[in-house]
Structure formats: structure tokens, C-alpha cells
Amino acid sequence: AQSVTQLDSHVSVSEGTPVLLRCNYSSSYSPSLFWYVQHPNKGLQLLLKYTSAATLVKGINGFEAEFKKSETSFHLTKPSAHMSDAAEYFCVVSDRGYNNNDMRFGAGTRLTVKP
Amino acid sequence: GAVVSQHPSRVICKSGTSVKIECRSLDFQATTMFWYRQFPKKSLMLMATSNEGSKATYEQGVEKDKFLINHASLTLSTLTVTSAHPEDSSFYICSASLLAGSTDTQYFGPGTRLTVL
């Protein structure tokens, strides 16, 4: 079964500095990978997804992620953090080619942005 | 496009009562819907996968008689928490997927916060 590991439970950056949220995955098939953001007491918003096209995926709000098969990683980055980026981020994996499109969530990384 | 709504957004009930949560896909037909539970400061745990017109598939450890799921149409799935107890208090989130039998993006509802007194 597929799984993800988010390597940091909490990341703190200063406004204007780069953001790196790390994610490693495990999958028996060719995976689809997603990053979702959750603001306090809100639902989940899709930031970006990888489904076997370009390995560098650009998402909303200036975020991007690179699929690295050799490293089984899908880290999320942003060149310059904004105060509004403070939220919980989830890395998610789903096995493609498997007749069950359920998604497995990482434990989440809480991003804090300092003024 | 691809908007999913949940109703109610927040519910408080007494122990022993049953609570129904609705999940609707507003602008698309969702062949498959999913129900998740999220504990405070924790990740989402998949509870069950629901396909329109068939019985839901529950994850290991989830009581199907406790959490009744009905997926009567391509735009509506309901989760009923029966005989709710304080330990059932949680944030319940549904999602909907466009395609069956393949991996596709899930679109998430805003969640329902259940508090059982």
C-alpha cells in the first residue's frame, strides 16, 4: 500500500525567505502525488498535483514541487514566503493503475511565517 | 468548478443521538466519494470509500454500523454517526472524485465539526 512521510512536523520561516516542506513517498505502482493546504478550521485546498507528466509541477500561490523518482521525494517549495502562507500542509499519495483511487495523507507540516 | 459542499458545517449533539452529515458535489457528478476523519492537530484518516449505488467500503477499524454511509445519487453522499458518544467528536471531511476506477484528483468539502456532549 502507498504511504507518505512528511519529514518535518513544523517549519518556521521569516516572511520573504524560501519555503521547503519535505515529503517522501512509498508506492507499489506509478503514484500520483498531491500537496494540499489547510487553513485553520477550513477545508483542504489543492495546491498542485503530479500525475506522470512534467516532473516539476507548478501550483497556485507561487508553490511548486519536483517529483524525484530516484529519491522517492516530492518536496514543496516557494521562493518567498508570505504571511498568508501560514497553514497546515499535507502531502498525499495515490497509486495509479490500481482500481481504488483512495488517497493516503502524510501527518502534515505546520508552516509558521514570522514577520 | 469542482465544488464540494458539506452540511452542516458545525453540529453539537447530546450523547446517544444520531447525526447526519451531507456531502454534495455541486457542479459535477461524483462516481466516488470519500469520508475522512481528522483529529485535532492530526492528519486525515480515511474512513470509507463510497460508490454511487453500492455499499461503502470501510477501512479497517471503522465500525460500519456506527458510521452509516449512503451514496444514493451521483451528487450526494451522507454519513450518519449513530448513537454518538463524546469520543466521536471530530472534524469530518468528505471528498468527491470525478472518475471511477482510476486515480483522479479528489475535491474536498469544507468539513463538519461534530461535538458530542
gemmi code that builds the backbone of each chain (N, CA, C; Angstrom):
import gemmi

chains = {
    "A": [
        ("ALA", (0.835, -1.200, 0.000), (0.000, 0.000, 0.000), (0.869, 1.250, 0.000)),
        ("GLN", (0.283, 2.315, -0.519), (1.047, 3.547, -0.612), (1.092, 4.287, 0.725)),
        ("SER", (2.111, 5.102, 0.913), (2.232, 5.908, 2.130), (3.124, 7.103, 1.869)),
        ("VAL", (3.007, 8.103, 2.720), (3.894, 9.260, 2.639), (4.445, 9.599, 4.011)),
        ("THR", (5.621, 10.152, 4.011), (6.254, 10.624, 5.235), (6.611, 12.085, 5.053)),
        ("GLN", (6.060, 12.913, 5.892), (6.435, 14.328, 5.894), (7.476, 14.485, 6.992)),
        ("LEU", (8.644, 14.905, 6.585), (9.813, 14.812, 7.444), (9.833, 15.840, 8.564)),
        ("ASP", (9.066, 16.892, 8.426), (9.053, 17.939, 9.448), (7.622, 18.174, 9.903)),
        ("SER", (7.388, 18.122, 11.195), (6.041, 18.399, 11.690), (5.784, 19.899, 11.747)),
        ("HIS", (6.864, 20.676, 11.875), (6.718, 22.126, 11.981), (7.903, 22.798, 11.301)),
        ("VAL", (7.593, 23.777, 10.442), (8.623, 24.576, 9.787), (8.310, 26.051, 10.045)),
        ("SER", (9.336, 26.787, 10.441), (9.155, 28.213, 10.700), (10.112, 29.003, 9.817)),
        ("VAL", (9.592, 29.970, 9.085), (10.420, 30.810, 8.214), (10.044, 32.270, 8.430)),
        ("SER", (10.923, 33.142, 7.995), (10.622, 34.572, 8.029), (9.974, 34.978, 6.711)),
        ("GLU", (9.115, 35.961, 6.783), (8.466, 36.462, 5.569), (9.517, 36.884, 4.553)),
        ("GLY", (9.316, 36.464, 3.294), (10.249, 36.822, 2.241), (11.361, 35.815, 2.009)),
        ("THR", (11.492, 34.842, 2.895), (12.538, 33.821, 2.731), (11.937, 32.566, 2.096)),
        ("PRO", (12.783, 31.673, 1.562), (12.263, 30.481, 0.870), (11.606, 29.485, 1.829)),
        ("VAL", (10.678, 28.726, 1.258), (9.982, 27.675, 1.998), (10.348, 26.320, 1.392)),
        ("LEU", (10.644, 25.346, 2.260), (10.871, 23.971, 1.821), (10.122, 23.050, 2.770)),
        ("LEU", (9.153, 22.323, 2.248), (8.418, 21.325, 3.027), (8.712, 19.969, 2.390)),
        ("ARG", (9.247, 19.057, 3.200), (9.753, 17.816, 2.642), (8.738, 16.674, 2.723)),
        ("CYS", (8.758, 15.842, 1.669), (7.836, 14.707, 1.602), (8.513, 13.560, 0.866)),
        ("ASN", (8.497, 12.381, 1.475), (8.936, 11.161, 0.813), (7.753, 10.201, 0.705)),
        ("TYR", (7.709, 9.438, -0.356), (6.570, 8.573, -0.577), (7.001, 7.124, -0.790)),
        ("SER", (6.047, 6.247, -0.631), (6.233, 4.827, -0.934), (5.012, 4.377, -1.727)),
        ("SER", (5.276, 3.700, -2.858), (4.161, 3.298, -3.708), (4.523, 2.044, -4.487)),
        ("SER", (3.554, 1.154, -4.611), (3.752, -0.082, -5.372), (3.528, 0.127, -6.861)),
        ("TYR", (2.879, 1.213, -7.198), (2.552, 1.488, -8.592), (3.126, 2.856, -8.963)),
        ("SER", (2.818, 3.318, -10.144), (3.197, 4.679, -10.505), (2.290, 5.630, -9.743)),
        ("PRO", (2.838, 6.421, -8.871), (1.974, 7.210, -7.996), (1.503, 8.522, -8.601)),
        ("SER", (0.378, 8.989, -8.107), (0.015, 10.390, -8.240), (0.317, 11.037, -6.895)),
        ("LEU", (0.829, 12.236, -6.932), (1.214, 12.920, -5.704), (0.572, 14.302, -5.671)),
        ("PHE", (0.181, 14.704, -4.485), (-0.544, 15.954, -4.308), (0.010, 16.692, -3.093)),
        ("TRP", (-0.136, 17.994, -3.138), (0.039, 18.813, -1.945), (-1.259, 19.594, -1.724)),
        ("TYR", (-1.759, 19.508, -0.487), (-2.949, 20.251, -0.093), (-2.578, 21.184, 1.055)),
        ("VAL", (-3.293, 22.297, 1.137), (-3.103, 23.235, 2.234), (-4.423, 23.350, 3.005)),
        ("GLN", (-4.301, 23.449, 4.319), (-5.486, 23.597, 5.174), (-5.258, 24.760, 6.132)),
        ("HIS", (-6.074, 25.784, 5.979), (-6.030, 26.889, 6.922), (-6.904, 26.546, 8.118)),
        ("PRO", (-6.676, 27.166, 9.275), (-7.405, 26.795, 10.498), (-8.911, 26.733, 10.314)),
        ("ASN", (-9.484, 25.617, 10.731), (-10.930, 25.391, 10.667), (-11.501, 25.500, 9.259)),
        ("LYS", (-10.677, 25.209, 8.294), (-11.115, 25.256, 6.901), (-10.926, 23.893, 6.251)),
        ("GLY", (-11.513, 23.743, 5.061), (-11.306, 22.518, 4.298), (-9.953, 22.521, 3.618)),
        ("LEU", (-9.746, 21.529, 2.791), (-8.473, 21.367, 2.099), (-8.515, 22.013, 0.728)),
        ("GLN", (-7.429, 22.670, 0.376), (-7.313, 23.280, -0.946), (-6.146, 22.646, -1.674)),
        ("LEU", (-6.385, 22.231, -2.917), (-5.324, 21.623, -3.709), (-4.329, 22.689, -4.155)),
        ("LEU", (-3.061, 22.464, -3.827), (-2.000, 23.366, -4.280), (-1.470, 22.956, -5.645)),
        ("LEU", (-1.192, 21.653, -5.784), (-0.655, 21.139, -7.027), (-0.721, 19.620, -7.013)),
        ("LYS", (-0.540, 19.027, -8.207), (-0.540, 17.573, -8.287), (0.402, 17.109, -9.393)),
        ("TYR", (0.952, 15.932, -9.190), (1.813, 15.278, -10.165), (1.132, 13.988, -10.611)),
        ("THR", (0.996, 13.820, -11.949), (0.384, 12.590, -12.450), (1.148, 12.057, -13.660)),
        ("SER", (2.454, 12.092, -13.605), (3.363, 11.482, -14.591), (3.689, 12.359, -15.790)),
        ("ALA", (3.258, 13.570, -15.787), (3.678, 14.484, -16.853), (5.017, 15.113, -16.427)),
        ("ALA", (5.155, 16.389, -16.513), (6.405, 17.052, -16.150), (6.730, 16.808, -14.681)),
        ("THR", (7.996, 16.551, -14.401), (8.388, 16.253, -13.017), (8.402, 17.488, -12.135)),
        ("LEU", (8.545, 18.654, -12.727), (8.449, 19.900, -11.953), (7.038, 20.445, -12.140)),
        ("VAL", (6.325, 20.492, -11.032), (4.916, 20.879, -11.094), (4.726, 22.251, -10.452)),
        ("LYS", (4.094, 23.122, -11.164), (3.804, 24.453, -10.622), (2.355, 24.500, -10.146)),
        ("GLY", (2.175, 25.095, -8.971), (0.840, 25.170, -8.405), (0.393, 26.597, -8.188)),
        ("ILE", (-0.601, 26.724, -7.339), (-1.137, 28.056, -7.057), (-0.283, 28.763, -6.008)),
        ("ASN", (-0.463, 30.070, -5.932), (0.193, 30.890, -4.901), (1.720, 30.796, -4.919)),
        ("GLY", (2.293, 30.505, -6.075), (3.743, 30.507, -6.206), (4.439, 29.243, -5.739)),
        ("PHE", (3.684, 28.239, -5.333), (4.282, 26.980, -4.894), (4.626, 26.084, -6.080)),
        ("GLU", (5.645, 25.270, -5.909), (5.964, 24.243, -6.877), (6.570, 23.049, -6.168)),
        ("ALA", (6.552, 21.904, -6.853), (7.121, 20.684, -6.278), (7.773, 19.887, -7.387)),
        ("GLU", (8.822, 19.170, -7.028), (9.545, 18.356, -8.014), (9.463, 16.890, -7.646)),
        ("PHE", (8.994, 16.087, -8.589), (8.926, 14.633, -8.404), (10.300, 14.039, -8.729)),
        ("LYS", (10.909, 13.380, -7.754), (12.209, 12.739, -7.959), (12.050, 11.258, -7.643)),
        ("LYS", (11.948, 10.457, -8.699), (11.706, 9.026, -8.515), (12.871, 8.354, -7.808)),
        ("SER", (14.085, 8.749, -8.164), (15.274, 8.108, -7.582), (15.358, 8.347, -6.078)),
        ("GLU", (14.797, 9.442, -5.632), (14.825, 9.774, -4.206), (13.468, 9.525, -3.543)),
        ("THR", (12.497, 9.080, -4.306), (11.100, 8.915, -3.833), (10.669, 10.134, -3.029)),
        ("SER", (10.918, 11.307, -3.624), (10.575, 12.543, -2.917), (9.668, 13.421, -3.764)),
        ("PHE", (8.966, 14.299, -3.075), (8.069, 15.265, -3.724), (8.006, 16.482, -2.813)),
        ("HIS", (9.125, 17.180, -2.707), (9.221, 18.317, -1.797), (8.525, 19.552, -2.363)),
        ("LEU", (7.916, 20.311, -1.483), (7.192, 21.530, -1.855), (8.058, 22.746, -1.560)),
        ("THR", (8.125, 23.663, -2.519), (8.954, 24.849, -2.329), (8.213, 26.107, -2.764)),
        ("LYS", (8.699, 27.215, -2.221), (8.208, 28.528, -2.640), (9.365, 29.500, -2.428)),
        ("PRO", (9.672, 30.343, -3.402), (10.867, 31.205, -3.294), (10.791, 32.222, -2.157)),
        ("SER", (9.568, 32.720, -1.892), (9.442, 33.806, -0.925), (8.139, 33.645, -0.136)),
        ("ALA", (8.264, 33.418, 1.150), (7.081, 33.167, 1.976), (6.294, 34.448, 2.232)),
        ("HIS", (4.985, 34.261, 2.311), (4.083, 35.367, 2.629), (3.355, 35.005, 3.910)),
        ("MET", (2.946, 36.014, 4.637), (2.251, 35.759, 5.903), (1.028, 34.867, 5.704)),
        ("SER", (0.359, 35.031, 4.579), (-0.851, 34.243, 4.318), (-0.559, 32.769, 4.034)),
        ("ASP", (0.724, 32.413, 3.897), (1.082, 31.001, 3.665), (1.047, 30.184, 4.953)),
        ("ALA", (0.940, 30.838, 6.090), (0.908, 30.108, 7.360), (-0.321, 29.203, 7.390)),
        ("ALA", (-0.094, 27.900, 7.514), (-1.173, 26.909, 7.443), (-0.585, 25.528, 7.665)),
        ("GLU", (-1.446, 24.524, 7.557), (-1.016, 23.119, 7.621), (-0.958, 22.590, 6.195)),
        ("TYR", (0.137, 21.885, 5.881), (0.318, 21.372, 4.530), (0.387, 19.851, 4.574)),
        ("PHE", (-0.349, 19.228, 3.660), (-0.391, 17.768, 3.601), (0.123, 17.267, 2.259)),
        ("CYS", (1.037, 16.330, 2.321), (1.492, 15.617, 1.139), (0.653, 14.348, 1.028)),
        ("VAL", (0.205, 14.030, -0.167), (-0.739, 12.925, -0.352), (-0.295, 12.071, -1.534)),
        ("VAL", (-0.418, 10.759, -1.398), (-0.073, 9.847, -2.480), (-1.272, 8.984, -2.824)),
        ("SER", (-1.401, 8.695, -4.100), (-2.445, 7.797, -4.560), (-1.851, 6.912, -5.643)),
        ("ASP", (-2.051, 5.603, -5.545), (-1.497, 4.694, -6.540), (-2.294, 4.749, -7.827)),
        ("ARG", (-1.635, 5.014, -8.928), (-2.306, 4.982, -10.221), (-2.271, 3.572, -10.758)),
        ("GLY", (-3.241, 3.241, -11.607), (-3.292, 1.906, -12.184), (-3.863, 0.893, -11.219)),
        ("TYR", (-4.280, 1.325, -10.079), (-4.865, 0.436, -9.085), (-6.317, 0.836, -8.957)),
        ("ASN", (-7.198, -0.152, -9.007), (-8.612, 0.171, -9.083), (-9.173, 0.635, -7.749)),
        ("ASN", (-8.591, 1.624, -7.214), (-9.050, 2.198, -5.958), (-8.334, 3.521, -5.784)),
        ("ASN", (-9.011, 4.601, -6.036), (-8.307, 5.880, -6.036), (-8.347, 6.558, -4.689)),
        ("ASP", (-8.158, 5.775, -3.616), (-8.104, 6.409, -2.309), (-6.737, 7.056, -2.125)),
        ("MET", (-6.704, 8.053, -1.293), (-5.507, 8.833, -1.075), (-5.008, 8.617, 0.340)),
        ("ARG", (-3.708, 8.592, 0.489), (-3.088, 8.433, 1.806), (-2.368, 9.726, 2.154)),
        ("PHE", (-2.716, 10.250, 3.309), (-2.195, 11.546, 3.736), (-0.960, 11.396, 4.610)),
        ("GLY", (-0.034, 12.320, 4.451), (1.041, 12.446, 5.415), (0.513, 13.067, 6.693)),
        ("ALA", (1.370, 13.108, 7.699), (0.958, 13.613, 9.011), (0.768, 15.120, 9.030)),
        ("GLY", (1.268, 15.789, 8.000), (1.111, 17.237, 7.933), (2.337, 17.981, 8.425)),
        ("THR", (2.558, 19.150, 7.855), (3.616, 20.063, 8.300), (2.986, 21.416, 8.556)),
        ("ARG", (3.168, 21.908, 9.757), (2.618, 23.220, 10.079), (3.646, 24.281, 9.741)),
        ("LEU", (3.278, 25.181, 8.854), (4.176, 26.262, 8.441), (3.824, 27.533, 9.194)),
        ("THR", (4.822, 28.075, 9.865), (4.693, 29.360, 10.554), (5.521, 30.380, 9.806)),
        ("VAL", (4.970, 31.555, 9.574), (5.700, 32.624, 8.880), (5.821, 33.805, 9.829)),
        ("LYS", (7.056, 34.170, 10.135), (7.321, 35.267, 11.061), (7.478, 36.576, 10.304)),
        ("PRO", (7.003, 37.661, 10.896), (7.118, 38.960, 10.204), (8.583, 39.384, 10.055)),
    ],
    "B": [
        ("GLY", (-14.975, 25.477, -10.906), (-15.655, 24.191, -10.964), (-15.190, 23.248, -9.873)),
        ("ALA", (-15.816, 22.057, -9.823), (-15.470, 21.007, -8.878), (-15.592, 21.470, -7.427)),
        ("VAL", (-16.780, 21.922, -7.081), (-17.033, 22.384, -5.719), (-17.799, 21.307, -4.953)),
        ("VAL", (-17.351, 21.079, -3.735), (-17.993, 20.114, -2.846), (-18.462, 20.847, -1.593)),
        ("SER", (-19.702, 20.621, -1.228), (-20.226, 21.268, -0.017), (-20.556, 20.228, 1.031)),
        ("GLN", (-20.567, 20.656, 2.264), (-20.959, 19.799, 3.372), (-21.959, 20.550, 4.229)),
        ("HIS", (-22.906, 19.783, 4.769), (-23.894, 20.391, 5.649), (-24.245, 19.420, 6.772)),
        ("PRO", (-24.263, 19.845, 8.015), (-23.951, 21.206, 8.462), (-22.445, 21.425, 8.582)),
        ("SER", (-22.038, 22.648, 8.794), (-20.621, 22.933, 8.988), (-20.209, 22.654, 10.431)),
        ("ARG", (-21.191, 22.745, 11.310), (-20.901, 22.526, 12.721), (-22.159, 21.969, 13.388)),
        ("VAL", (-21.995, 20.960, 14.222), (-23.143, 20.385, 14.931), (-22.728, 19.970, 16.333)),
        ("ILE", (-23.602, 20.282, 17.258), (-23.416, 19.868, 18.652), (-24.607, 19.004, 19.027)),
        ("CYS", (-24.350, 17.839, 19.574), (-25.460, 16.955, 19.914), (-25.216, 16.282, 21.262)),
        ("LYS", (-26.275, 15.719, 21.797), (-26.168, 15.008, 23.061), (-25.736, 13.568, 22.817)),
        ("SER", (-25.069, 13.010, 23.785), (-24.631, 11.630, 23.698), (-25.827, 10.705, 23.498)),
        ("GLY", (-25.707, 9.766, 22.584), (-26.778, 8.816, 22.317), (-27.638, 9.162, 21.119)),
        ("THR", (-27.529, 10.371, 20.638), (-28.313, 10.762, 19.458), (-27.539, 10.453, 18.190)),
        ("SER", (-28.247, 10.511, 17.069), (-27.612, 10.264, 15.770), (-27.518, 11.564, 14.988)),
        ("VAL", (-26.477, 11.673, 14.226), (-26.220, 12.897, 13.463), (-25.950, 12.532, 12.009)),
        ("LYS", (-26.595, 13.257, 11.105), (-26.380, 13.013, 9.679), (-25.619, 14.179, 9.068)),
        ("ILE", (-24.598, 13.855, 8.299), (-23.792, 14.857, 7.603), (-23.931, 14.622, 6.106)),
        ("GLU", (-24.217, 15.687, 5.373), (-24.389, 15.570, 3.925), (-23.166, 16.093, 3.179)),
        ("CYS", (-22.853, 15.424, 2.096), (-21.761, 15.841, 1.223), (-22.308, 15.900, -0.196)),
        ("ARG", (-22.180, 17.055, -0.818), (-22.721, 17.239, -2.167), (-21.659, 17.754, -3.127)),
        ("SER", (-21.636, 17.176, -4.317), (-20.837, 17.747, -5.392), (-21.759, 18.687, -6.164)),
        ("LEU", (-21.386, 19.952, -6.214), (-22.318, 20.967, -6.702), (-22.342, 21.132, -8.212)),
        ("ASP", (-21.230, 20.886, -8.864), (-21.187, 21.161, -10.295), (-20.597, 20.013, -11.094)),
        ("PHE", (-20.591, 18.835, -10.520), (-20.130, 17.671, -11.259), (-20.722, 16.412, -10.632)),
        ("GLN", (-20.697, 15.345, -11.384), (-21.197, 14.069, -10.886), (-20.024, 13.265, -10.332)),
        ("ALA", (-20.160, 12.893, -9.081), (-19.084, 12.211, -8.385), (-19.386, 10.720, -8.295)),
        ("THR", (-18.665, 9.939, -9.060), (-18.854, 8.493, -9.009), (-18.426, 7.937, -7.658)),
        ("THR", (-17.391, 8.515, -7.121), (-16.849, 8.032, -5.856), (-16.726, 9.178, -4.868)),
        ("MET", (-17.148, 8.904, -3.654), (-16.978, 9.879, -2.579), (-16.251, 9.218, -1.418)),
        ("PHE", (-15.522, 10.005, -0.684), (-14.715, 9.508, 0.414), (-15.073, 10.263, 1.689)),
        ("TRP", (-14.976, 9.550, 2.791), (-15.182, 10.185, 4.095), (-13.924, 10.050, 4.932)),
        ("TYR", (-13.499, 11.173, 5.477), (-12.299, 11.222, 6.311), (-12.657, 11.765, 7.689)),
        ("ARG", (-11.799, 11.421, 8.617), (-11.935, 11.961, 9.971), (-10.601, 12.590, 10.339)),
        ("GLN", (-10.664, 13.751, 10.947), (-9.449, 14.444, 11.332), (-9.527, 14.815, 12.807)),
        ("PHE", (-8.589, 14.277, 13.581), (-8.492, 14.629, 14.988), (-7.696, 15.918, 15.120)),
        ("PRO", (-7.861, 16.626, 16.248), (-7.156, 17.903, 16.425), (-5.663, 17.786, 16.185)),
        ("LYS", (-5.158, 18.648, 15.339), (-3.723, 18.719, 15.028), (-3.189, 17.402, 14.465)),
        ("LYS", (-4.051, 16.659, 13.828), (-3.640, 15.394, 13.228), (-3.985, 15.378, 11.750)),
        ("SER", (-3.525, 14.326, 11.083), (-3.795, 14.214, 9.661), (-5.173, 13.627, 9.416)),
        ("LEU", (-5.538, 13.533, 8.144), (-6.821, 12.955, 7.790), (-6.698, 11.443, 7.721)),
        ("MET", (-7.675, 10.768, 8.289), (-7.721, 9.317, 8.236), (-8.918, 8.899, 7.395)),
        ("LEU", (-8.669, 8.124, 6.363), (-9.754, 7.655, 5.516), (-10.636, 6.698, 6.305)),
        ("MET", (-11.926, 6.972, 6.288), (-12.880, 6.105, 6.973), (-13.500, 5.097, 6.007)),
        ("ALA", (-13.935, 5.613, 4.864), (-14.642, 4.736, 3.927), (-14.671, 5.351, 2.539)),
        ("THR", (-14.818, 4.478, 1.565), (-14.958, 4.869, 0.164), (-16.356, 4.477, -0.278)),
        ("SER", (-17.019, 5.392, -0.928), (-18.416, 5.183, -1.269), (-18.630, 5.355, -2.771)),
        ("ASN", (-19.188, 4.335, -3.403), (-19.535, 4.418, -4.816), (-21.048, 4.472, -4.961)),
        ("GLU", (-21.507, 5.292, -5.865), (-22.930, 5.501, -6.055), (-23.643, 4.183, -6.341)),
        ("GLY", (-24.673, 3.924, -5.559), (-25.498, 2.754, -5.788), (-24.978, 1.458, -5.190)),
        ("SER", (-23.852, 1.511, -4.520), (-23.342, 0.279, -3.914), (-22.941, 0.534, -2.469)),
        ("LYS", (-22.649, -0.539, -1.759), (-22.278, -0.394, -0.354), (-20.897, 0.225, -0.231)),
        ("ALA", (-20.732, 0.978, 0.829), (-19.437, 1.619, 1.062), (-18.401, 0.593, 1.494)),
        ("THR", (-17.158, 0.886, 1.186), (-16.039, 0.060, 1.623), (-15.365, 0.766, 2.784)),
        ("TYR", (-15.366, 0.113, 3.942), (-14.838, 0.732, 5.151), (-13.384, 0.332, 5.383)),
        ("GLU", (-12.630, 1.254, 5.918), (-11.255, 0.963, 6.299), (-11.234, 0.118, 7.571)),
        ("GLN", (-10.152, -0.576, 7.739), (-10.009, -1.444, 8.909), (-10.130, -0.618, 10.180)),
        ("GLY", (-10.921, -1.107, 11.099), (-11.092, -0.427, 12.377), (-12.247, 0.548, 12.417)),
        ("VAL", (-12.886, 0.787, 11.292), (-14.035, 1.699, 11.257), (-15.307, 0.856, 11.326)),
        ("GLU", (-16.152, 1.140, 12.311), (-17.372, 0.358, 12.505), (-18.446, 0.791, 11.501)),
        ("LYS", (-18.816, -0.114, 10.627), (-19.799, 0.239, 9.595), (-21.193, 0.447, 10.173)),
        ("ASP", (-21.483, -0.187, 11.297), (-22.794, 0.007, 11.909), (-22.863, 1.300, 12.712)),
        ("LYS", (-21.718, 1.842, 13.007), (-21.619, 3.092, 13.763), (-21.648, 4.280, 12.809)),
        ("PHE", (-20.947, 4.125, 11.719), (-20.845, 5.193, 10.721), (-21.517, 4.711, 9.434)),
        ("LEU", (-22.794, 5.051, 9.302), (-23.577, 4.605, 8.159), (-23.378, 5.557, 6.988)),
        ("ILE", (-23.043, 4.987, 5.853), (-22.810, 5.800, 4.668), (-23.799, 5.397, 3.584)),
        ("ASN", (-24.440, 6.413, 3.014), (-25.365, 6.202, 1.917), (-24.961, 7.090, 0.757)),
        ("HIS", (-24.868, 6.495, -0.424), (-24.470, 7.257, -1.618), (-25.559, 7.033, -2.663)),
        ("ALA", (-26.666, 7.731, -2.464), (-27.875, 7.456, -3.226), (-27.858, 8.034, -4.634)),
        ("SER", (-27.061, 9.053, -4.850), (-27.030, 9.671, -6.176), (-25.606, 10.099, -6.489)),
        ("LEU", (-25.396, 10.532, -7.703), (-24.053, 10.928, -8.132), (-23.618, 12.275, -7.573)),
        ("THR", (-24.493, 12.924, -6.827), (-24.127, 14.219, -6.264), (-24.292, 14.279, -4.751)),
        ("LEU", (-24.692, 13.181, -4.128), (-24.962, 13.235, -2.686), (-24.519, 11.956, -1.988)),
        ("SER", (-23.746, 12.132, -0.928), (-23.415, 11.047, -0.018), (-23.672, 11.546, 1.394)),
        ("THR", (-24.177, 10.653, 2.245), (-24.431, 11.036, 3.629), (-23.691, 10.105, 4.577)),
        ("LEU", (-23.232, 10.699, 5.669), (-22.602, 9.948, 6.754), (-23.456, 10.158, 7.994)),
        ("THR", (-23.945, 9.072, 8.571), (-24.725, 9.154, 9.799), (-23.929, 8.532, 10.927)),
        ("VAL", (-23.657, 9.332, 11.932), (-22.992, 8.834, 13.137), (-24.096, 8.407, 14.086)),
        ("THR", (-24.222, 7.118, 14.300), (-25.318, 6.604, 15.112), (-24.917, 6.504, 16.576)),
        ("SER", (-25.871, 6.802, 17.461), (-25.640, 6.742, 18.895), (-24.293, 7.376, 19.243)),
        ("ALA", (-24.190, 8.643, 18.922), (-22.906, 9.334, 19.063), (-22.468, 9.423, 20.520)),
        ("HIS", (-21.168, 9.336, 20.718), (-20.564, 9.472, 22.038), (-19.472, 10.529, 21.976)),
        ("PRO", (-19.037, 11.054, 23.108), (-18.021, 12.112, 23.091), (-16.760, 11.757, 22.292)),
        ("GLU", (-16.399, 10.489, 22.279), (-15.189, 10.107, 21.529), (-15.388, 10.193, 20.015)),
        ("ASP", (-16.633, 10.387, 19.573), (-16.903, 10.578, 18.147), (-16.719, 12.034, 17.726)),
        ("SER", (-16.510, 12.893, 18.696), (-16.279, 14.309, 18.384), (-15.035, 14.429, 17.514)),
        ("SER", (-15.187, 15.115, 16.415), (-14.080, 15.188, 15.459), (-14.472, 16.110, 14.315)),
        ("PHE", (-13.546, 16.295, 13.401), (-13.775, 17.056, 12.169), (-13.924, 16.026, 11.058)),
        ("TYR", (-15.103, 15.999, 10.418), (-15.358, 15.022, 9.374), (-15.329, 15.728, 8.024)),
        ("ILE", (-14.556, 15.185, 7.116), (-14.365, 15.809, 5.803), (-14.702, 14.805, 4.720)),
        ("CYS", (-15.463, 15.240, 3.740), (-15.743, 14.371, 2.602), (-14.999, 14.886, 1.377)),
        ("SER", (-14.844, 14.012, 0.419), (-14.277, 14.428, -0.856), (-14.979, 13.676, -1.965)),
        ("ALA", (-14.863, 14.203, -3.162), (-15.513, 13.591, -4.316), (-14.539, 13.505, -5.460)),
        ("SER", (-14.637, 12.406, -6.185), (-13.745, 12.161, -7.310), (-14.570, 12.048, -8.577)),
        ("LEU", (-14.003, 12.553, -9.676), (-14.759, 12.593, -10.920), (-14.865, 11.234, -11.599)),
        ("LEU", (-13.769, 10.469, -11.552), (-13.713, 9.257, -12.354), (-13.698, 8.019, -11.469)),
        ("ALA", (-14.292, 6.942, -11.940), (-14.274, 5.681, -11.217), (-13.195, 4.794, -11.793)),
        ("GLY", (-12.561, 3.991, -10.957), (-11.604, 3.011, -11.433), (-10.284, 3.590, -11.873)),
        ("SER", (-10.044, 4.821, -11.560), (-8.753, 5.410, -11.908), (-8.432, 6.478, -10.888)),
        ("THR", (-7.209, 6.824, -10.869), (-6.809, 7.838, -9.894), (-7.093, 9.221, -10.440)),
        ("ASP", (-7.759, 10.012, -9.708), (-8.048, 11.364, -10.132), (-8.073, 12.251, -8.895)),
        ("THR", (-7.970, 13.520, -9.159), (-7.960, 14.465, -8.053), (-9.258, 14.364, -7.260)),
        ("GLN", (-9.109, 14.396, -5.945), (-10.272, 14.471, -5.079), (-10.497, 15.921, -4.702)),
        ("TYR", (-11.745, 16.300, -4.691), (-12.121, 17.657, -4.312), (-12.795, 17.577, -2.955)),
        ("PHE", (-12.289, 18.368, -2.032), (-12.697, 18.226, -0.646), (-13.761, 19.236, -0.247)),
        ("GLY", (-14.649, 18.785, 0.607), (-15.607, 19.678, 1.218), (-14.955, 20.475, 2.336)),
        ("PRO", (-15.663, 21.449, 2.883), (-15.094, 22.312, 3.929), (-15.061, 21.666, 5.298)),
        ("GLY", (-15.678, 20.502, 5.441), (-15.640, 19.812, 6.719), (-16.827, 20.106, 7.609)),
        ("THR", (-17.087, 19.185, 8.521), (-18.153, 19.321, 9.530), (-17.548, 19.022, 10.888)),
        ("ARG", (-17.682, 19.990, 11.773), (-17.155, 19.771, 13.132), (-18.272, 19.232, 14.019)),
        ("LEU", (-18.089, 18.024, 14.499), (-19.069, 17.372, 15.374), (-18.579, 17.404, 16.805)),
        ("THR", (-19.417, 17.913, 17.679), (-19.134, 17.902, 19.113), (-20.251, 17.150, 19.805)),
        ("VAL", (-19.881, 16.093, 20.510), (-20.869, 15.286, 21.230), (-20.692, 15.537, 22.725)),
        ("LEU", (-21.750, 15.995, 23.348), (-21.666, 16.366, 24.765), (-21.948, 15.167, 25.678)),
    ],
}
model = gemmi.Model(1)
for chain_id, residues in chains.items():
    chain = gemmi.Chain(chain_id)
    for i, (resn, *xyz) in enumerate(residues, 1):
        res = gemmi.Residue()
        res.name, res.seqid = resn, gemmi.SeqId(i, " ")
        for name, pos in zip(("N", "CA", "C"), xyz):
            atom = gemmi.Atom()
            atom.name, atom.element = name, gemmi.Element(name[0])
            atom.pos, atom.b_iso = gemmi.Position(*pos), 0.0
            res.add_atom(atom)
        chain.add_residue(res)
    model.add_chain(chain)
structure = gemmi.Structure()
structure.add_model(model)
structure.setup_entities()
